[in-house]
Amino acid sequence: MKRAAAVGTLCFAVVLAACGASRIVLTVDVLSFLRSDSLDAFSFGVRGGVPQTDFTAARLFSLPSRFGPGRVDSVAVTAGAILESTQGGGTVALDVFFAKDEASLFTGQPYVSAHATVSGVQTDTLLPPTTRSVNDTVFNTPDVWVGVRARVATDPGPDLVGRLAVTVLQLRVVMHDQGF
């Protein structure tokens, strides 16, 4: 009889531990917000021989109060883009940044980055869909800025003309379920 009581107590403790450790997983399609403001693509025509030109787009995201600070456990960033070149040559880089405020958005290391060398007419997947997990206090604030930068450097000669379109930009956020 004592053994049955001990087993019953153990099962009850396991159920409580499982309930206390639950998580909420959110998938945020960041690209849909950029597209709504036409910030998902960069068309460019950069004179030949220019060492660096940046094209940027930025957007603020606010988390609802119930998903407030301190609840984010981990974040995975998935990004992808297509580069279309119609003339010229050089290098193109795509960088994705996240920050707590707009002033620090394009500083430091990007969360996702890819580089390509282009020459003449070509279409390439600049960044196949990739995921990078991040554990950063940036995502423990109610307001998060996302920034996308296309950095272009051209070869001497004809202008580099083309378009860089972001095809995927998602966040997978895992949060503590603290009494939802």
C-alpha positions in Angstrom: 0.0 0.0 0.0 2.8 2.4 0.8 4.5 1.6 -2.5 1.3 2.6 -4.4 1.1 5.9 -2.6 4.7 6.7 -3.5 4.1 5.9 -7.2 1.0 8.1 -7.2 3.0 11.1 -5.7 5.8 10.6 -8.3 3.4 10.7 -11.2 1.7 13.8 -9.9 5.2 15.5 -9.7 6.0 14.6 -13.2 2.8 16.1 -14.6 3.5 19.4 -12.8 7.1 19.5 -14.1 5.8 18.9 -17.7 3.2 21.6 -17.4 5.7 24.1 -16.0 8.2 23.6 -18.8 5.9 24.3 -21.8 7.0 26.5 -24.7 5.2 28.5 -27.4 6.7 28.5 -30.9 5.8 31.4 -33.2 6.8 31.7 -36.8 6.9 35.3 -38.0 6.9 35.9 -41.7 9.1 39.1 -41.6 9.1 39.2 -45.4 5.4 39.9 -45.6 5.8 43.0 -43.6 8.7 44.2 -45.8 6.6 43.4 -48.9 3.7 45.4 -47.7 5.9 48.5 -47.7 7.8 47.5 -50.9 11.0 47.0 -49.0 11.7 43.4 -50.2 13.7 44.2 -53.3 16.5 46.5 -54.4 16.9 47.6 -58.0 20.3 49.1 -58.6 22.4 50.7 -61.3 25.8 51.5 -59.9 28.5 53.2 -62.0 31.5 51.0 -62.8 34.6 51.3 -60.5 32.6 52.2 -57.3 34.2 50.5 -54.3 31.0 50.3 -52.2 27.4 51.4 -52.3 24.7 50.4 -49.7 21.0 50.0 -50.3 19.0 49.5 -47.0 15.5 48.9 -45.8 14.4 48.9 -42.2 11.2 48.1 -40.3 10.1 48.2 -36.7 8.2 45.2 -35.1 6.5 45.4 -31.8 5.6 42.3 -29.8 2.2 42.2 -28.1 2.5 42.8 -24.3 1.7 39.2 -23.5 4.9 38.1 -25.3 6.9 40.7 -23.3 10.5 40.9 -22.3 12.3 37.9 -20.8 10.1 35.3 -22.3 12.1 34.5 -25.5 14.1 31.3 -25.2 15.6 31.1 -28.7 15.3 32.6 -32.2 16.1 31.0 -35.6 16.5 33.3 -38.6 15.8 31.9 -42.1 16.6 34.0 -45.2 16.9 33.6 -48.9 17.3 35.9 -52.0 17.6 36.0 -55.7 20.1 38.2 -57.6 19.4 39.2 -61.2 22.2 41.0 -63.1 21.6 42.5 -66.5 24.9 44.2 -67.1 28.4 44.9 -65.6 30.2 43.1 -62.9 31.2 43.3 -59.3 30.2 41.9 -55.9 26.9 42.0 -54.1 26.3 41.2 -50.4 23.0 40.6 -48.6 23.0 41.2 -44.9 20.1 40.9 -42.4 20.3 42.8 -39.1 18.2 42.9 -35.9 18.5 45.6 -33.2 16.7 47.1 -30.2 16.7 50.5 -31.8 17.1 52.0 -35.3 20.3 53.8 -34.5 22.2 50.6 -33.9 20.5 48.6 -36.7 23.3 48.4 -39.3 26.2 48.2 -36.8 28.1 45.1 -35.8 27.8 41.7 -37.4 24.7 40.8 -39.4 22.6 37.8 -38.2 22.6 36.4 -41.8 25.0 37.3 -44.6 25.8 36.1 -48.1 28.1 37.3 -50.9 28.2 36.8 -54.7 30.4 37.8 -57.6 28.5 38.8 -60.7 29.5 39.3 -64.3 27.2 40.2 -67.1 23.7 38.8 -67.5 23.0 36.2 -64.8 20.4 35.1 -62.2 21.6 33.4 -59.1 20.3 32.3 -55.7 22.4 34.7 -53.7 21.4 33.1 -50.4 19.7 29.7 -50.5 17.3 29.5 -47.5 19.5 29.0 -44.5 18.8 29.2 -40.8 20.9 30.6 -38.0 19.9 30.2 -34.4 20.5 33.2 -32.2 20.4 33.7 -28.4 20.5 37.4 -28.0 18.9 40.0 -25.8 17.7 41.9 -28.9 14.7 39.6 -28.9 13.9 40.1 -25.2 12.5 43.6 -25.9 9.0 44.5 -27.0 10.3 46.5 -30.0 12.7 44.9 -32.5 14.1 46.5 -35.7 14.9 44.4 -38.8 17.2 45.8 -41.4 18.2 44.4 -44.8 21.2 45.7 -46.6 22.4 45.1 -50.2 26.1 46.2 -50.5 27.3 46.6 -54.0 30.9 47.0 -55.3 31.5 47.4 -59.0 34.3 46.4 -61.4 35.8 49.1 -63.6 33.9 49.3 -66.8 30.2 49.3 -67.5 27.6 50.1 -64.8 26.4 47.1 -62.7 22.6 47.0 -63.3 20.4 44.5 -61.5 17.9 43.6 -58.9 18.2 41.8 -55.5 14.9 40.3 -54.2 14.5 38.8 -50.8 12.5 35.6 -51.2 12.4 34.3 -47.6 12.8 36.1 -44.2 11.3 34.3 -41.2 11.8 34.2 -37.5 11.0 31.1 -35.5 10.7 32.3 -31.9 10.5 29.9 -29.0 9.1 31.4 -25.8 8.4 30.4 -22.2 4.6 29.8 -21.7 4.2 31.6 -18.4 0.5 31.3 -17.8 -1.1 32.0 -21.2 
